Structures are given as C-alpha cells and as structure tokens.
C-alpha cells in the first residue's frame, strides 16, 4: 500500500512523530553492537567461545525484549559487567543516516508542523548518535522512553507523552520500524501510521501487512 503524497500527508497533520533507530538512522550499527560486538567482548572477558557467548546473551536479552530495561545501557552494563556505553562510543564510526533520511528531515523543515523525536533509545546512545549526526537539530522536541518511564510498546508511554505534548491523535503522523510500537500507538488512537520496512541496510527488508509500509522515509519525498 503506497502512502499518500508527502505534502498532503504533512499538510493534513500538525504533529510528526519520528522514531530514530531504524527510521532515520541505520539500524546496522545497533544490530552490529548487540549481535556481534558486545557478545565478542563478553566472550573474551569470560573466556567463552563466541558461539557460547551469543547463545547466553541472546537468551538473556530475549527475556526482556520490548521492556524498558531492554533499551537501557546502564542495565546491560550491570548485567554483563561491561562498560556498554564505552563500547558504543568505540564503534561510533559505524553510525549513519539511512539513505535519504537527512534529506527527508530537511524537507520536513519546510512545513509548519511540530516535529518530535519519539524514541526508545537510552540517553547515552542518543547523546553519542546526536554528536555524530547532529540529528537532534531537526526536532522541536525529543522524548525518550527512559525519560517518560515506559517503553513505546506500553500504553502508559503514550499517556505520559500526551501529558507533555498534548497532541491530537487524528492530526498526528507517526513513523517507526517496530510493528509492536506501531500497534501500541494504534491502540492509543494515533491515526496515521507508517512502517519502515528496511531499517538495516545490511539486512533484507521486512514486511508487515498490518500497516502502510515504506522502505524508508526517503520514499515519501520522491
């Protein structure tokens, strides 16, 4: 299903909410960190094979996937006895925009709407990515799940966000690569939802028939 014209889409709304990782920034960095680099460092520290370390870590992570602590670098630093924030900083050269995402943000700036970043990213990660990309300069407001106390997958997140922003669900467009998050937004009443199907340039695109899908935000401006 093809989304409506970009200008019509934005002219019909007064708030644009954008996820960061996998929507604007390439999820390849995050997937590399959590699926490769951190398990490798953990294996070396604990005298494990990489395969054994991955099996152990993936199992631990899966138990809390989608919960607020799953996104917390402080939590994983404590659980794994590693300085996870420093490990992210060491690999910051891998951080980058998804194709056309920066141009999309520049195009959005021409519209008189409230542009909000709505992210599950931990503040440490957000700070690193902002320093590398300057992404926070494009937003009127930045709202993180850790600041609000709930992951975006949870209904209380949207209530807490509403208390701070007072947005009109009918006049809000929300773009995210996580179908669980989009479903949570839909359950809250956000009416205009777009699903990013190619959040990681190093992996194949994914599909979800429940939402209008676009490979990337650049599809909206071509």
C-alpha positions in Angstrom: 0.0 0.0 0.0 1.6 3.3 -1.1 1.4 6.2 1.3 -0.3 9.4 0.3 1.6 12.4 -1.2 4.2 13.7 1.1 3.0 17.3 1.1 -0.6 16.3 1.5 0.4 13.9 4.4 2.2 16.7 6.3 -0.3 19.4 5.4 -3.1 17.3 7.0 -1.3 17.0 10.3 0.0 19.3 13.0 2.4 16.8 14.7 5.0 14.5 13.0 6.5 11.9 15.4 9.6 10.1 14.2 11.5 7.1 15.7 15.3 7.4 15.5 16.9 3.9 15.1 15.8 2.1 12.0 13.6 5.0 10.9 16.2 7.8 10.4 19.5 6.2 11.5 20.7 2.9 10.1 19.9 0.0 12.4 23.0 -1.7 11.1 25.0 0.0 13.9 22.7 -1.2 16.7 22.5 -4.8 15.3 26.3 -4.9 15.0 26.7 -3.7 18.6 24.2 -6.1 20.2 24.5 -9.2 17.9 28.3 -9.1 17.2 30.5 -6.7 19.1 29.1 -6.9 22.6 28.9 -10.7 22.5 32.5 -10.8 21.2 33.8 -8.6 24.0 31.8 -10.6 26.6 33.3 -13.9 25.2 36.8 -12.5 25.6 36.2 -11.2 29.1 34.6 -14.5 30.3 36.8 -17.0 28.4 33.9 -18.2 26.3 33.6 -19.1 22.6 31.8 -16.5 20.6 29.0 -19.0 19.9 28.5 -19.8 23.6 28.5 -16.1 24.4 26.0 -15.3 21.8 23.7 -18.1 22.9 23.9 -16.9 26.5 23.4 -13.2 25.7 20.6 -13.7 23.2 18.7 -15.8 25.7 19.1 -13.1 28.4 18.1 -10.4 26.1 15.1 -12.2 24.7 13.5 -12.5 28.2 13.2 -8.7 28.4 12.7 -7.7 24.8 10.3 -4.8 24.4 10.6 -3.8 28.1 12.1 -0.6 29.2 15.3 -2.2 30.6 15.9 -3.9 27.3 16.8 -0.4 25.9 18.9 0.6 29.0 22.7 0.7 28.6 23.0 1.0 32.3 21.1 -2.2 32.8 23.2 -4.2 30.4 26.4 -2.7 31.8 25.4 -4.1 35.2 24.2 -7.5 33.9 27.2 -8.1 31.7 29.8 -6.4 33.8 30.9 -4.4 30.8 31.0 -0.6 30.1 28.4 -0.8 27.3 28.3 2.9 26.8 32.1 3.0 26.1 31.7 0.0 23.7 29.1 2.0 21.8 31.4 5.0 21.7 34.3 2.9 20.4 32.2 2.0 17.4 30.6 5.3 16.7 32.2 5.5 13.2 29.5 2.9 12.2 26.7 5.4 13.0 24.9 6.9 10.0 21.7 8.0 8.5 19.6 5.7 6.4 19.6 6.6 2.7 17.7 9.8 2.1 16.8 10.3 5.7 18.7 13.5 6.2 17.2 15.0 3.1 13.8 14.0 4.4 14.4 15.9 7.6 15.4 18.9 5.7 12.2 18.7 3.6 10.1 18.4 6.7 11.6 21.6 8.0 9.7 23.5 5.2 6.4 22.5 6.8 4.8 24.4 9.7 4.3 21.4 11.9 5.6 20.2 15.3 8.4 17.6 14.6 9.1 15.3 17.6 11.6 12.5 18.1 9.9 9.7 20.0 12.5 7.0 20.8 13.2 4.0 23.0 16.9 4.9 22.8 18.8 5.2 26.0 20.1 8.7 26.7 23.7 7.6 26.5 23.1 6.2 23.0 21.1 9.2 21.9 23.9 11.5 23.0 26.5 9.6 21.0 24.4 9.5 17.9 23.5 13.2 18.2 27.2 14.1 18.4 28.0 12.1 15.3 25.0 13.0 13.1 23.5 16.2 14.5 20.1 14.6 14.3 18.6 16.3 17.3 18.9 19.7 15.5 15.9 18.8 13.3 13.4 18.4 16.1 11.2 20.6 18.1 11.2 18.1 21.0 13.0 14.9 22.0 11.1 12.4 24.0 12.7 9.2 25.3 11.1 6.2 26.9 13.5 6.4 29.8 12.5 10.0 30.4 8.8 9.1 30.4 9.3 5.8 32.3 7.8 3.4 29.8 8.8 1.7 26.6 6.9 2.8 23.5 5.4 -0.7 23.3 3.4 0.1 26.5 0.2 2.1 26.6 1.4 4.2 29.6 4.1 5.7 27.4 1.5 7.3 25.1 -0.4 8.7 28.1 2.8 10.2 29.5 3.7 11.6 26.2 0.2 13.1 25.8 0.6 14.8 29.2 3.8 16.5 28.0 2.9 17.3 24.3 -1.0 17.4 24.2 -1.1 16.1 20.6 -4.2 15.4 18.6 -4.2 11.7 17.6 -6.2 12.5 14.4 -3.7 15.1 13.3 -0.5 13.1 14.1 1.7 11.1 11.8 4.0 8.6 13.4 6.7 6.7 11.6 8.6 3.7 13.2 10.2 0.5 12.1 8.9 -1.6 15.1 5.4 -3.1 14.4 4.8 -3.7 18.2 5.4 0.0 18.8 3.1 1.0 15.9 0.4 -1.3 17.3 0.7 0.4 20.7 0.3 3.8 19.0 -2.7 2.5 17.1 -4.3 1.2 20.3 -3.8 4.6 21.8 -5.6 6.2 18.9 -2.9 7.6 16.7 -4.5 7.5 13.2 -1.7 8.0 10.7 1.0 5.3 11.0 3.8 4.4 8.6 6.0 1.3 9.0 9.7 1.4 7.8 10.4 -2.0 6.2 14.1 -1.6 5.5 15.6 -0.3 8.8 19.0 -2.0 8.4 20.9 -1.6 5.2 22.9 -4.7 5.8 19.8 -7.0 6.0 16.8 -7.7 3.8 13.7 -5.7 4.1 10.9 -7.0 6.3 7.1 -6.9 5.7 4.1 -6.3 7.9 0.7 -6.3 6.4 -0.9 -4.5 9.4 0.5 -1.1 8.5 1.2 1.0 5.4 4.8 0.2 4.7 7.6 2.2 3.1 11.2 1.0 2.6 12.5 4.3 4.1 11.4 7.9 4.8 13.1 8.9 1.5 10.2 7.2 -0.3 7.9 9.9 0.9 9.8 12.7 -0.9 10.4 11.1 -4.3 
